[in-house]
C-alpha cells in the first residue's frame, strides 16, 4: 500500500505543476455549466475514492 502513496503523491505534484487551475476552470465552464458540474462531481468522487483506497 505504501507504493500507491508514492504514485499518488507524484501524480498530484505533476498535476499541480503542469495545470493552471484558472485555465482548467475556464475551459470546463466554456464547455457548458452542466458539463462542468458533472466533471467537478466526478473529480470529487474520484479523489474521495483514492483517499479511502490509500487509507485502507
Residue pairs with C-beta under 8 A, 6 or more apart in sequence:
1 54
1 56
4 53
4 54
5 54
8 50
8 54
28 35
28 36
28 39
28 40
29 36
